[in-house]
Amino acid sequence: MQEITLTEASKNLAELVEAAMSGEEIVITKDNQPVIKLTPVLPIKRRRRAGSAKGLVTISDDFDEPLEDFKDYM
């Protein structure tokens, strides 16, 4: 965790943002008290949409028929 004063943070904001995006925890202090924590925003997961693959997958008519290679085992 990196602690930095508000004055220093205002001078180096771009570097602090890059550090936070790479996973480093940045805490900005004012009057020796922590006031802000920089953390990256996680990407929003898209909700699954039912039926979105409709028509993309087909199954042959003989899907459940025994395979020629396995006739000896049947």
Beta strands, then each sheet from edge to edge (+ up, - down):
strand 1: 2-5
strand 2: 26-30
strand 3: 33-38
sheet 1: 1+ 2+ 3-
end
